[in-house]
Amino acid sequence: MTETRTGGSGGGGSDGVGQNRGDLLQQLGNALDGWRSKIDELRVQLDLADLDVRDEIRKRLDTAQNVYLAARSRLSDAQHDAGSNLGSVRQGVEQLLSDLRLAYDSAEAVVRRSRAS
């Protein structure tokens, strides 16, 4: 995919660039919504976890939550700034999604270990 810059004329119009930008931002938003659901599900499991592992799960979930919020903020900023570089936004959000996966997997691993004990 090539980087596309939108002009300062408003953005999000009916041209192909605006549509591609909107589609990409929507896809990234949908991915973040999926992660929001996973984090919420893990929070339910946190409530059911043994006391001795709750603090560890909570710390890891807080990290995942913070990464999620950073990604959501970056995406929101891009949606409101038609002049933002789409390639840069995509790369930044995708890196945050990767970090989010690592943080989530770390928290989920603690839940799995607590069930195995």
N, CA, C and O atoms as a DFTB+ gen file, in Angstrom:
468 C
 N C O
     1  1       0.839      -1.171       0.000
     2  2       0.000       0.000       0.000
     3  2       0.878       1.225       0.000
     4  3       1.878       1.272       0.716
     5  1       0.528       2.207      -0.779
     6  2       1.301       3.436      -0.813
     7  2       0.719       4.436       0.157
     8  3      -0.479       4.417       0.440
     9  1       1.570       5.314       0.668
    10  2       1.097       6.331       1.575
    11  2       0.291       7.351       0.813
    12  3       0.609       7.693      -0.326
    13  1      -0.747       7.828       1.447
    14  2      -1.609       8.808       0.823
    15  2      -1.749       9.984       1.761
    16  3      -2.009       9.812       2.952
    17  1      -1.578      11.175       1.229
    18  2      -1.797      12.377       2.015
    19  2      -3.077      13.031       1.524
    20  3      -3.331      13.134       0.324
    21  1      -3.868      13.468       2.482
    22  2      -5.048      14.217       2.092
    23  2      -4.742      15.684       2.257
    24  3      -3.960      16.080       3.121
    25  1      -5.356      16.470       1.437
    26  2      -5.112      17.904       1.490
    27  2      -5.819      18.540       2.660
    28  3      -6.536      17.870       3.403
    29  1      -5.620      19.818       2.824
    30  2      -6.238      20.532       3.910
    31  2      -7.631      21.020       3.570
    32  3      -8.128      21.927       4.237
    33  1      -8.276      20.465       2.572
    34  2      -9.567      20.964       2.124
    35  2     -10.735      20.324       2.852
    36  3     -11.862      20.393       2.362
    37  1     -10.515      19.715       3.982
    38  2     -11.618      19.134       4.746
    39  2     -11.443      17.648       4.933
    40  3     -11.431      17.183       6.073
    41  1     -11.308      16.881       3.872
    42  2     -11.073      15.441       3.968
    43  2     -12.355      14.664       4.140
    44  3     -13.390      15.214       4.516
    45  1     -12.275      13.367       3.857
    46  2     -13.409      12.487       4.017
    47  2     -14.478      12.692       2.967
    48  3     -15.618      12.269       3.158
    49  1     -14.136      13.332       1.862
    50  2     -15.095      13.609       0.799
    51  2     -15.431      12.368       0.022
    52  3     -15.201      11.251       0.488
    53  1     -15.975      12.555      -1.165
    54  2     -16.423      11.417      -1.948
    55  2     -15.337      10.872      -2.862
    56  3     -15.581       9.936      -3.624
    57  1     -14.128      11.452      -2.795
    58  2     -13.057      10.931      -3.649
    59  2     -12.529       9.613      -3.107
    60  3     -12.787       9.269      -1.954
    61  1     -11.802       8.883      -3.917
    62  2     -11.270       7.580      -3.526
    63  2     -10.332       7.659      -2.343
    64  3     -10.316       6.754      -1.508
    65  1      -9.544       8.728      -2.251
    66  2      -8.592       8.871      -1.144
    67  2      -9.338       8.972       0.172
    68  3      -8.982       8.307       1.145
    69  1     -10.379       9.808       0.207
    70  2     -11.165       9.964       1.433
    71  2     -11.844       8.675       1.830
    72  3     -11.915       8.342       3.013
    73  1     -12.347       7.943       0.841
    74  2     -13.015       6.683       1.112
    75  2     -12.022       5.654       1.645
    76  3     -12.318       4.954       2.613
    77  1     -10.846       5.555       1.022
    78  2      -9.831       4.619       1.497
    79  2      -9.405       4.960       2.912
    80  3      -9.240       4.073       3.750
    81  1      -9.230       6.235       3.176
    82  2      -8.862       6.699       4.511
    83  2      -9.937       6.293       5.516
    84  3      -9.640       5.763       6.586
    85  1     -11.197       6.555       5.147
    86  2     -12.302       6.204       6.039
    87  2     -12.388       4.709       6.285
    88  3     -12.626       4.267       7.408
    89  1     -12.192       3.928       5.220
    90  2     -12.236       2.467       5.357
    91  2     -11.140       1.970       6.297
    92  3     -11.386       1.135       7.167
    93  1      -9.927       2.494       6.110
    94  2      -8.815       2.062       6.957
    95  2      -9.055       2.452       8.409
    96  3      -8.848       1.642       9.313
    97  1      -9.488       3.682       8.634
    98  2      -9.750       4.119       9.999
    99  2     -10.867       3.300      10.627
   100  3     -10.822       3.002      11.820
   101  1     -11.868       2.935       9.835
   102  2     -12.955       2.090      10.336
   103  2     -12.438       0.689      10.696
   104  3     -12.805       0.135      11.732
   105  1     -11.589       0.128       9.836
   106  2     -11.024      -1.198      10.118
   107  2     -10.207      -1.176      11.407
   108  3     -10.321      -2.079      12.236
   109  1      -9.387      -0.145      11.571
   110  2      -8.590      -0.033      12.789
   111  2      -9.492       0.149      14.006
   112  3      -9.239      -0.419      15.068
   113  1     -10.539       0.940      13.843
   114  2     -11.501       1.130      14.931
   115  2     -12.197      -0.163      15.310
   116  3     -12.395      -0.451      16.490
   117  1     -12.567      -0.943      14.298
   118  2     -13.200      -2.234      14.564
   119  2     -12.249      -3.176      15.303
   120  3     -12.665      -3.908      16.202
   121  1     -10.978      -3.153      14.922
   122  2      -9.986      -3.987      15.616
   123  2      -9.878      -3.567      17.082
   124  3      -9.802      -4.414      17.972
   125  1      -9.871      -2.266      17.325
   126  2      -9.810      -1.785      18.707
   127  2     -11.068      -2.170      19.479
   128  3     -10.982      -2.517      20.657
   129  1     -12.225      -2.114      18.843
   130  2     -13.462      -2.523      19.502
   131  2     -13.392      -3.988      19.922
   132  3     -13.858      -4.354      21.001
   133  1     -12.810      -4.822      19.065
   134  2     -12.636      -6.235      19.407
   135  2     -11.754      -6.416      20.630
   136  3     -12.039      -7.237      21.502
   137  1     -10.678      -5.635      20.684
   138  2      -9.789      -5.715      21.846
   139  2     -10.476      -5.197      23.106
   140  3     -10.249      -5.724      24.195
   141  1     -11.310      -4.171      22.968
   142  2     -12.064      -3.654      24.114
   143  2     -12.909      -4.775      24.710
   144  3     -12.966      -4.931      25.929
   145  1     -13.564      -5.553      23.855
   146  2     -14.399      -6.663      24.313
   147  2     -13.558      -7.717      25.035
   148  3     -13.957      -8.232      26.079
   149  1     -12.392      -8.030      24.467
   150  2     -11.525      -9.028      25.093
   151  2     -11.036      -8.562      26.464
   152  3     -10.989      -9.344      27.413
   153  1     -10.679      -7.301      26.558
   154  2     -10.222      -6.753      27.845
   155  2     -11.357      -6.833      28.868
   156  3     -11.134      -7.213      30.017
   157  1     -12.566      -6.477      28.452
   158  2     -13.714      -6.546      29.362
   159  2     -13.970      -7.973      29.825
   160  3     -14.270      -8.199      30.997
   161  1     -13.854      -8.941      28.912
   162  2     -14.043     -10.345      29.287
   163  2     -12.984     -10.789      30.294
   164  3     -13.281     -11.524      31.235
   165  1     -11.755     -10.338      30.087
   166  2     -10.684     -10.709      31.015
   167  2     -10.901     -10.050      32.374
   168  3     -10.531     -10.620      33.400
   169  1     -11.492      -8.865      32.395
   170  2     -11.819      -8.214      33.670
   171  2     -12.825      -9.051      34.462
   172  3     -12.737      -9.125      35.688
   173  1     -13.768      -9.673      33.779
   174  2     -14.720     -10.559      34.446
   175  2     -13.967     -11.727      35.061
   176  3     -14.238     -12.118      36.196
   177  1     -13.023     -12.284      34.313
   178  2     -12.229     -13.401      34.832
   179  2     -11.378     -12.952      36.018
   180  3     -11.129     -13.733      36.937
   181  1     -10.934     -11.702      35.998
   182  2     -10.182     -11.151      37.125
   183  2     -11.019     -11.207      38.391
   184  3     -10.523     -11.570      39.457
   185  1     -12.282     -10.849      38.270
   186  2     -13.174     -10.868      39.430
   187  2     -13.361     -12.277      39.984
   188  3     -13.624     -12.451      41.174
   189  1     -13.226     -13.275      39.125
   190  2     -13.407     -14.661      39.548
   191  2     -12.107     -15.327      39.996
   192  3     -12.122     -16.433      40.535
   193  1     -10.989     -14.651      39.769
   194  2      -9.681     -15.249      40.075
   195  2      -9.435     -15.295      41.582
   196  3     -10.049     -14.564      42.359
   197  1      -8.524     -16.173      41.963
   198  2      -8.115     -16.261      43.355
   199  2      -7.456     -14.957      43.778
   200  3      -6.850     -14.256      42.968
   201  1      -7.584     -14.653      45.044
   202  2      -7.032     -13.410      45.575
   203  2      -5.544     -13.256      45.315
   204  3      -5.082     -12.152      45.026
   205  1      -4.790     -14.332      45.413
   206  2      -3.336     -14.243      45.293
   207  2      -2.863     -13.845      43.894
   208  3      -1.737     -13.368      43.753
   209  1      -3.671     -14.022      42.874
   210  2      -3.249     -13.641      41.524
   211  2      -3.948     -12.388      41.000
   212  3      -3.598     -11.879      39.935
   213  1      -4.926     -11.896      41.739
   214  2      -5.673     -10.725      41.267
   215  2      -4.789      -9.512      41.021
   216  3      -4.944      -8.824      40.013
   217  1      -3.865      -9.246      41.933
   218  2      -3.004      -8.068      41.765
   219  2      -2.167      -8.163      40.501
   220  3      -2.010      -7.183      39.773
   221  1      -1.627      -9.359      40.242
   222  2      -0.806      -9.535      39.044
   223  2      -1.645      -9.368      37.777
   224  3      -1.217      -8.718      36.824
   225  1      -2.837      -9.956      37.775
   226  2      -3.715      -9.814      36.610
   227  2      -4.115      -8.348      36.440
   228  3      -4.116      -7.823      35.326
   229  1      -4.450      -7.701      37.541
   230  2      -4.886      -6.300      37.473
   231  2      -3.790      -5.418      36.886
   232  3      -4.075      -4.555      36.055
   233  1      -2.549      -5.618      37.303
   234  2      -1.432      -4.821      36.763
   235  2      -1.298      -5.021      35.259
   236  3      -1.118      -4.062      34.508
   237  1      -1.386      -6.256      34.835
   238  2      -1.239      -6.547      33.412
   239  2      -2.440      -6.034      32.610
   240  3      -2.284      -5.567      31.482
   241  1      -3.615      -6.122      33.189
   242  2      -4.799      -5.581      32.520
   243  2      -4.738      -4.057      32.451
   244  3      -5.171      -3.463      31.463
   245  1      -4.208      -3.427      33.484
   246  2      -4.049      -1.973      33.452
   247  2      -3.111      -1.559      32.317
   248  3      -3.346      -0.555      31.644
   249  1      -2.055      -2.335      32.112
   250  2      -1.144      -2.056      31.001
   251  2      -1.880      -2.191      29.669
   252  3      -1.757      -1.333      28.794
   253  1      -2.642      -3.270      29.522
   254  2      -3.412      -3.475      28.290
   255  2      -4.405      -2.331      28.097
   256  3      -4.576      -1.832      26.984
   257  1      -5.053      -1.922      29.177
   258  2      -6.016      -0.827      29.105
   259  2      -5.337       0.469      28.652
   260  3      -5.884       1.199      27.826
   261  1      -4.164       0.753      29.184
   262  2      -3.449       1.975      28.807
   263  2      -3.021       1.958      27.339
   264  3      -3.099       2.978      26.654
   265  1      -2.574       0.813      26.865
   266  2      -2.197       0.706      25.453
   267  2      -3.444       0.872      24.577
   268  3      -3.395       1.543      23.546
   269  1      -4.548       0.264      24.985
   270  2      -5.805       0.417      24.248
   271  2      -6.195       1.893      24.158
   272  3      -6.544       2.382      23.084
   273  1      -6.134       2.596      25.285
   274  2      -6.505       4.013      25.297
   275  2      -5.584       4.852      24.415
   276  3      -6.040       5.781      23.749
   277  1      -4.301       4.531      24.406
   278  2      -3.357       5.249      23.539
   279  2      -3.703       5.025      22.069
   280  3      -3.683       5.962      21.271
   281  1      -4.021       3.780      21.714
   282  2      -4.382       3.472      20.327
   283  2      -5.689       4.154      19.947
   284  3      -5.805       4.706      18.853
   285  1      -6.664       4.124      20.832
   286  2      -7.956       4.756      20.564
   287  2      -7.769       6.267      20.397
   288  3      -8.396       6.875      19.529
   289  1      -6.923       6.865      21.210
   290  2      -6.642       8.299      21.117
   291  2      -5.964       8.647      19.798
   292  3      -6.315       9.626      19.140
   293  1      -4.993       7.833      19.429
   294  2      -4.283       8.067      18.161
   295  2      -5.248       7.970      16.984
   296  3      -5.189       8.784      16.062
   297  1      -6.119       6.999      17.012
   298  2      -7.090       6.823      15.945
   299  2      -8.091       7.977      15.934
   300  3      -8.451       8.474      14.867
   301  1      -8.529       8.392      17.081
   302  2      -9.467       9.506      17.173
   303  2      -8.847      10.793      16.628
   304  3      -9.495      11.548      15.904
   305  1      -7.591      11.031      16.986
   306  2      -6.889      12.208      16.472
   307  2      -6.821      12.168      14.950
   308  3      -7.020      13.189      14.291
   309  1      -6.544      11.001      14.393
   310  2      -6.428      10.858      12.939
   311  2      -7.768      11.092      12.254
   312  3      -7.818      11.646      11.156
   313  1      -8.843      10.677      12.892
   314  2     -10.161      10.861      12.300
   315  2     -10.537      12.338      12.240
   316  3     -11.287      12.760      11.360
   317  1     -10.015      13.112      13.172
   318  2     -10.349      14.530      13.218
   319  2      -9.347      15.404      12.477
   320  3      -9.608      16.587      12.261
   321  1      -8.215      14.851      12.089
   322  2      -7.178      15.612      11.390
   323  2      -7.017      15.064       9.983
   324  3      -6.269      14.113       9.757
   325  1      -7.722      15.670       9.043
   326  2      -7.702      15.186       7.664
   327  2      -6.314      15.289       7.049
   328  3      -6.020      14.597       6.075
   329  1      -5.459      16.139       7.599
   330  2      -4.125      16.307       7.044
   331  2      -3.106      15.329       7.597
   332  3      -1.948      15.344       7.180
   333  1      -3.519      14.474       8.535
   334  2      -2.562      13.538       9.105
   335  2      -2.127      12.520       8.058
   336  3      -2.897      12.158       7.168
   337  1      -0.906      12.072       8.174
   338  2      -0.334      11.117       7.242
   339  2      -0.917       9.737       7.531
   340  3      -0.662       9.157       8.586
   341  1      -1.688       9.223       6.603
   342  2      -2.384       7.960       6.795
   343  2      -1.425       6.803       7.054
   344  3      -1.688       5.947       7.899
   345  1      -0.317       6.780       6.327
   346  2       0.664       5.707       6.533
   347  2       1.232       5.725       7.940
   348  3       1.412       4.675       8.557
   349  1       1.511       6.904       8.441
   350  2       2.042       7.056       9.792
   351  2       1.004       6.646      10.834
   352  3       1.324       5.967      11.810
   353  1      -0.230       7.062      10.617
   354  2      -1.314       6.697      11.541
   355  2      -1.479       5.189      11.573
   356  3      -1.550       4.582      12.641
   357  1      -1.538       4.588      10.384
   358  2      -1.720       3.138      10.306
   359  2      -0.581       2.410      11.019
   360  3      -0.817       1.497      11.810
   361  1       0.640       2.817      10.735
   362  2       1.794       2.173      11.359
   363  2       1.755       2.336      12.876
   364  3       2.018       1.388      13.616
   365  1       1.427       3.534      13.328
   366  2       1.376       3.783      14.773
   367  2       0.312       2.958      15.469
   368  3       0.565       2.367      16.519
   369  1      -0.886       2.916      14.885
   370  2      -1.968       2.151      15.500
   371  2      -1.676       0.658      15.422
   372  3      -1.954      -0.071      16.374
   373  1      -1.124       0.194      14.314
   374  2      -0.792      -1.231      14.207
   375  2       0.271      -1.631      15.232
   376  3       0.213      -2.733      15.778
   377  1       1.237      -0.755      15.499
   378  2       2.239      -1.047      16.526
   379  2       1.575      -1.099      17.906
   380  3       1.887      -1.967      18.721
   381  1       0.669      -0.172      18.152
   382  2      -0.052      -0.187      19.424
   383  2      -0.922      -1.441      19.547
   384  3      -1.046      -2.002      20.636
   385  1      -1.522      -1.880      18.442
   386  2      -2.296      -3.120      18.473
   387  2      -1.406      -4.319      18.795
   388  3      -1.812      -5.230      19.515
   389  1      -0.199      -4.307      18.258
   390  2       0.756      -5.371      18.569
   391  2       1.125      -5.340      20.056
   392  3       1.180      -6.380      20.712
   393  1       1.373      -4.147      20.571
   394  2       1.680      -3.999      22.004
   395  2       0.491      -4.431      22.854
   396  3       0.659      -5.047      23.906
   397  1      -0.710      -4.102      22.387
   398  2      -1.923      -4.481      23.098
   399  2      -2.058      -5.992      23.157
   400  3      -2.416      -6.548      24.196
   401  1      -1.772      -6.660      22.043
   402  2      -1.828      -8.127      22.025
   403  2      -0.851      -8.719      23.047
   404  3      -1.199      -9.655      23.767
   405  1       0.350      -8.185      23.108
   406  2       1.335      -8.688      24.068
   407  2       0.866      -8.482      25.506
   408  3       0.984      -9.384      26.335
   409  1       0.336      -7.297      25.802
   410  2      -0.139      -7.008      27.155
   411  2      -1.322      -7.902      27.517
   412  3      -1.402      -8.419      28.631
   413  1      -2.230      -8.077      26.575
   414  2      -3.394      -8.931      26.804
   415  2      -2.961     -10.380      27.017
   416  3      -3.408     -11.039      27.956
   417  1      -2.091     -10.868      26.140
   418  2      -1.618     -12.252      26.258
   419  2      -0.936     -12.483      27.593
   420  3      -1.070     -13.554      28.185
   421  1      -0.208     -11.489      28.067
   422  2       0.462     -11.598      29.365
   423  2      -0.563     -11.733      30.490
   424  3      -0.400     -12.568      31.379
   425  1      -1.606     -10.924      30.455
   426  2      -2.650     -11.005      31.479
   427  2      -3.407     -12.328      31.382
   428  3      -3.714     -12.952      32.397
   429  1      -3.700     -12.742      30.167
   430  2      -4.418     -13.996      29.970
   431  2      -3.594     -15.193      30.460
   432  3      -4.153     -16.152      30.991
   433  1      -2.290     -15.140      30.286
   434  2      -1.416     -16.219      30.745
   435  2      -1.490     -16.368      32.263
   436  3      -1.461     -17.482      32.784
   437  1      -1.586     -15.250      32.963
   438  2      -1.708     -15.308      34.421
   439  2      -3.023     -15.981      34.804
   440  3      -3.063     -16.784      35.736
   441  1      -4.097     -15.656      34.087
   442  2      -5.394     -16.285      34.353
   443  2      -5.298     -17.782      34.119
   444  3      -5.774     -18.571      34.935
   445  1      -4.686     -18.180      33.006
   446  2      -4.558     -19.613      32.701
   447  2      -3.739     -20.342      33.768
   448  3      -4.092     -21.441      34.196
   449  1      -2.636     -19.707      34.189
   450  2      -1.799     -20.331      35.228
   451  2      -2.556     -20.469      36.534
   452  3      -2.389     -21.458      37.248
   453  1      -3.392     -19.483      36.855
   454  2      -4.122     -19.541      38.114
   455  2      -5.171     -20.665      38.100
   456  3      -5.478     -21.256      39.135
   457  1      -5.703     -20.939      36.928
   458  2      -6.689     -22.030      36.806
   459  2      -6.027     -23.394      36.896
   460  3      -6.627     -24.356      37.376
   461  1      -4.792     -23.471      36.433
   462  2      -4.068     -24.745      36.418
   463  2      -3.598     -25.132      37.822
   464  3      -3.344     -26.306      38.093
   465  1      -3.488     -24.166      38.690
   466  2      -2.989     -24.477      40.051
   467  2      -4.023     -25.110      40.900
   468  3      -3.760     -25.428      42.060
